[in-house]
Amino acid sequence: MKAQILGTGYAVPEEILSNADLEKMVQTSDDWIVSRTGIRYRRIAGDGVATSDLAYRASRSALEEADIAPEELDLIIVATMTPDMPMPATACLLQHLLKANSAAAFDLNAACTGFIYALATAENFLLGSDKYHHILVVGAEVLSSVVDFTDRNTCILFGDGAGAVLLGKGEGNNGIIATYLGADGRGSSLLTIPAGGSRHPASQETIDQRMHYMQMQGNEVYKFAVRSIPECAGYVLDEANLSTEDVDYFIMHQANIRILQAAAKKLKIPWEKVLVNIGEYGNVSAASIPLVLGEAAEKNKFKTGDLLLLVGFGAGLTTGAALVRWGR
Ligand SMILES: CC(C)(COP(=O)(O)OP(=O)(O)OC[C@H]1O[C@@H](n2cnc3c(N)ncnc32)[C@H](O)[C@@H]1OP(=O)(O)O)[C@@H](O)C(=O)NCCC(=O)NCCS
């Protein structure tokens, strides 16, 4: 028995923020951003659009593709670090929007590794119990709500979007064949939103000090990413007794094209096998991997039996990987 991907979906807001737009906001240039990150555009949710709205659109597509009605869902997991609000969980808001009245619902925060964490969690629910047959796994973010658009170190990197997969279970070789999850809290200060939690509740002071925005030590995060991608890939490939040559497509968290290039080089992966959409959307954190997956699936890029290697990394520090054989 395996957890299988029965449907995928994604959603991005319409508003586009280009490098030219950012040139008017902070001291930067299209040249610098493209050469250092590979990013040209990001999508911005805009007023009144929250994470659950994007999650809803992505989820509807995944459900339709899988031909599963919302009432058939047993569980909804939303991976996000930008929930609509601290309470209730965005997964409950999504459950309400979908009218998925039989589904349990919770959020999971593993930052940019969130989707891999949610996928592995869903797999365990599906295979570990008779109670769960259909689980909706969503990665959704409105990062523009926590990006400081006066800070050129961070504001060029991030965008908004959502991706979803519908997981069911089936016999045979296809589905999730290995997962790995890791965390190293020693690096927790490298990437943070310092205020808005119990350590620094919202106050005039936290607002004045811009502590509700993302803060990042870019160089350190970069090194961590390039180190951890091959490590995580190795763990799941070893577990499945496979090698990088067996992989048809690599879907890595889209943080910086140079990170993807360096990791591909270390793993000796031909660049044609690496799926990339960072130029269009920037870093969408937990939505990044399911967004790549959803776009590629929509273009019918994968055929039954293709081996996909998904690798995530992010704040926490967290890392994760999943090896998936495509198809039911
Ligand atoms: C953020 C990042 C793009 C910076 O690229 P970099 O090549 O490491 O650049 P540096 O930080 O060394 O900065 C080089 C110079 O460019 C400047 N710079 C930084 N941001 C800039 C911008 N947007 N535009 C123009 N110049 C910029 C710096 O101030 C620095 O100038 P200095 O040499 O005069 O001090 C890169 O470190 C990165 O992608 N890190 C990982 C971030 C990430 O993925 N986070 C999420 C993980 S899930």
The ligand as an SDF file (V2000), in Angstrom:
LIG
                    3D

 48 50  0  0  0  0  0  0  0  0999 V2000
   20.2370   36.9480   -0.3380 C   0  0  0  0  0  0  0  0  0  0  0  0
   21.2210   36.5800   -1.4180 C   0  0  0  0  0  0  0  0  0  0  0  0
   20.5440   36.6310   -2.7850 C   0  0  0  0  0  0  0  0  0  0  0  0
   22.3730   37.5690   -1.4060 C   0  0  0  0  0  0  0  0  0  0  0  0
   23.2620   37.2450   -2.4570 O   0  0  0  0  0  0  0  0  0  0  0  0
   24.8430   37.2600   -2.2020 P   0  0  0  0  0  0  0  0  0  0  0  0
   25.4720   36.9490   -3.4870 O   0  0  0  0  0  0  0  0  0  0  0  0
   25.0950   36.3550   -1.0340 O   0  0  0  0  0  0  0  0  0  0  0  0
   25.0690   38.7640   -1.8480 O   0  0  0  0  0  0  0  0  0  0  0  0
   25.6900   39.3630   -0.5080 P   0  0  0  0  0  0  0  0  0  0  0  0
   24.7130   39.2380    0.6170 O   0  0  0  0  0  0  0  0  0  0  0  0
   27.0620   38.8130   -0.3180 O   0  0  0  0  0  0  0  0  0  0  0  0
   25.7830   40.8830   -0.9210 O   0  0  0  0  0  0  0  0  0  0  0  0
   26.6830   41.3480   -1.9260 C   0  0  0  0  0  0  0  0  0  0  0  0
   26.5080   42.8410   -2.0500 C   0  0  0  0  0  0  0  0  0  0  0  0
   25.2400   43.1150   -2.6890 O   0  0  0  0  0  0  0  0  0  0  0  0
   24.4930   44.0120   -1.8760 C   0  0  0  0  0  0  0  0  0  0  0  0
   23.0560   43.6860   -2.0170 N   0  0  0  0  0  0  0  0  0  0  0  0
   22.3010   42.9250   -1.2190 C   0  0  0  0  0  0  0  0  0  0  0  0
   21.0420   42.8970   -1.6950 N   0  0  0  0  0  0  0  0  0  0  0  0
   21.0320   43.6540   -2.8010 C   0  0  0  0  0  0  0  0  0  0  0  0
   20.0430   44.0020   -3.7330 C   0  0  0  0  0  0  0  0  0  0  0  0
   18.7770   43.5570   -3.6360 N   0  0  0  0  0  0  0  0  0  0  0  0
   20.3670   44.7870   -4.7720 N   0  0  0  0  0  0  0  0  0  0  0  0
   21.6270   45.2570   -4.9210 C   0  0  0  0  0  0  0  0  0  0  0  0
   22.6150   44.9760   -4.0590 N   0  0  0  0  0  0  0  0  0  0  0  0
   22.3200   44.1730   -3.0180 C   0  0  0  0  0  0  0  0  0  0  0  0
   24.9950   43.7950   -0.4750 C   0  0  0  0  0  0  0  0  0  0  0  0
   24.7340   44.9260    0.3280 O   0  0  0  0  0  0  0  0  0  0  0  0
   26.4710   43.5830   -0.7060 C   0  0  0  0  0  0  0  0  0  0  0  0
   27.0960   44.8100   -0.9010 O   0  0  0  0  0  0  0  0  0  0  0  0
   28.5530   45.0720   -0.2700 P   0  0  0  0  0  0  0  0  0  0  0  0
   29.4500   44.0830   -0.9510 O   0  0  0  0  0  0  0  0  0  0  0  0
   28.8030   46.4830   -0.6430 O   0  0  0  0  0  0  0  0  0  0  0  0
   28.4060   44.8130    1.1860 O   0  0  0  0  0  0  0  0  0  0  0  0
   21.7970   35.1460   -1.1860 C   0  0  0  0  0  0  0  0  0  0  0  0
   22.6400   35.1550   -0.0670 O   0  0  0  0  0  0  0  0  0  0  0  0
   20.7340   34.1240   -0.9890 C   0  0  0  0  0  0  0  0  0  0  0  0
   19.9750   33.8190   -1.8800 O   0  0  0  0  0  0  0  0  0  0  0  0
   20.6950   33.5060    0.2160 N   0  0  0  0  0  0  0  0  0  0  0  0
   19.7050   32.5100    0.5220 C   0  0  0  0  0  0  0  0  0  0  0  0
   18.4320   33.1850    0.8780 C   0  0  0  0  0  0  0  0  0  0  0  0
   17.2920   32.2300    0.9150 C   0  0  0  0  0  0  0  0  0  0  0  0
   17.1850   31.3950    0.0840 O   0  0  0  0  0  0  0  0  0  0  0  0
   16.4160   32.3850    1.8960 N   0  0  0  0  0  0  0  0  0  0  0  0
   15.2660   31.5700    2.0300 C   0  0  0  0  0  0  0  0  0  0  0  0
   15.6430   30.1830    2.3390 C   0  0  0  0  0  0  0  0  0  0  0  0
   14.2770   29.1590    2.4070 S   0  0  0  0  0  0  0  0  0  0  0  0
  1  2  1  0
  2  3  1  0
  2  4  1  0
  2 36  1  0
  4  5  1  0
  5  6  1  0
  6  7  2  0
  6  8  1  0
  6  9  1  0
  9 10  1  0
 10 11  2  0
 10 12  1  0
 10 13  1  0
 13 14  1  0
 14 15  1  0
 15 16  1  0
 15 30  1  0
 16 17  1  0
 17 18  1  0
 17 28  1  0
 18 19  1  0
 18 27  1  0
 19 20  2  0
 20 21  1  0
 21 22  1  0
 21 27  2  0
 22 23  1  0
 22 24  2  0
 24 25  1  0
 25 26  2  0
 26 27  1  0
 28 29  1  0
 28 30  1  0
 30 31  1  0
 31 32  1  0
 32 33  2  0
 32 34  1  0
 32 35  1  0
 36 37  1  0
 36 38  1  0
 38 39  2  0
 38 40  1  0
 40 41  1  0
 41 42  1  0
 42 43  1  0
 43 44  2  0
 43 45  1  0
 45 46  1  0
 46 47  1  0
 47 48  1  0
M  END
$$$$
